[in-house]
Amino acid sequence: MAELLRMPEVATAATTATVSSWPFDEGADFEKDDTIAIVETDKAEVDLPAIVDGRIIKTLVPAGSEVEVGDPIAVLGAPGEEVPDIDALLAEMGVGSAPRAVVSAPVRREVPEQDVAGQKKRSAGGSTSDTPVAPGPARPERVFTSPLARQMARKAGIDVDSLNGTGPGGRIVRRDVAAVIAGQTTAVPRQAPVPAAATGGTGYRDVTHSRMRAAIARRLVASKQEIPHFYLRATCRVDDLLALRDEINENSEIKISVNDLLIKAIAAAHVRIPQANVIWTDEAIRQFDAVDVSVAIATETGLVTPVLRGVDTMSLSTIAKAVRGHVERARSGRLNQSDLEGGSITITNLGMFGVEEFSAIINPPQAAILAIGQARTEPVVVNGLVDVAQVLRVVLSVDHRPIDGALAARWMRVFVELVENPMGILI
């Protein structure tokens, strides 16, 4: 029995999503759990699995189309099912023969629209001239590119015309751009210069917002407008933490970073102060049993925050492997939407850039984000005497709705104690 496949809500509160590609052609049979469509959100591609065995009777929107959540995108049937009159079937289902896509993938023009060789030109008076014009070179075949691949290429300054597509029908997809980026040492976005005369004597360049950058902007603005932030700062002595890391790495095939240890310390602090392992909802404060921590990762197309789940039960080596896996998938554009949802706290680290201290914006709907600076050698006073130590400055941004100041201060005190006495992280 034929039925409609509708665009699901692949991301929380999303109203639209883009059909990236159709892995199966019309008339092809598929099996349960096969990916029958690939859908793009602002930050990831999501595979839509088949619930049962079936057949793609007809795709209703082309790859590259942005579609409203709930709108039909394909007609599915039983394996081997034939539909002699698809238009009649669509009419019976209440769907027109050409369902509306919200925004289709833009058509790239390989030649200018005006004054093209072989077309009629307009005279100075605006009338159309019938004077024949010698034909120009043949128009090259249009190259189709998925929206996510187009974003990645634009950010990396890659000309998609130079790529060979490996997607359906030669379509350029994410993996094609990721393969080029992986082989580059630098990536400079292509920018269009604006004449100085047009800007009062000062030139500038506009770089069009990518879909991910626009989504990040919306979320951060909403976070600052809707979440009452407050901030706690602390300085940790990390000599023992660095010594523990070195000792672990001498005896482990999997190298542990300072960030891995800090992620484990966050989870340990959440276990000891479970009232901080929460988020705010309109109906209640939601407290979690397990500790899920998001890790901020910079990519060519923007910042993503995939979630490590159950960090409280993970070993350090498991955390290290999970973080590295997320980094690899993030930078090649292979994160799933499910990787980006959940968690109550994020860790963001700019210490590798020499940043001493900074405050971060909370990643909604989470309740906190911990910003990590660079470990530095500084003088410290111990029992009235000046000593030299490795110190690390951290700033905790907190949502004041589910977490009060005193609770956040208790959490910060426990976190600092764990960092300064790191054996407690391992227990």
QUIHUVEN-V518747 format. One line per field, one symbol per residue. burial: # if it has 24 or more other ideal C-beta (glycine too) atoms within 12 Angstrom, else .. A space follows every 10 residues. Layout:
burial = ???
//
This chain:
burial = .#.#####.# #..#.##### ####...### ...#.##### ########.# ...####### ########.. #######... ..#..#..#. ..#.#...#. #...#..... .......... .......... .......... ..######## ######.#.# ..#.#.##.. ########.# #......... .......... .........# ###.##..## ..#...#.## ########## ##.##..#.. .....##### ########## ########## .......#.. #######.## #########. ##.#.#.### .###.##.## #######.## ########## #.....#### ########## ######.... ........## #########. ###...##.# ##.####### .#.###.
//
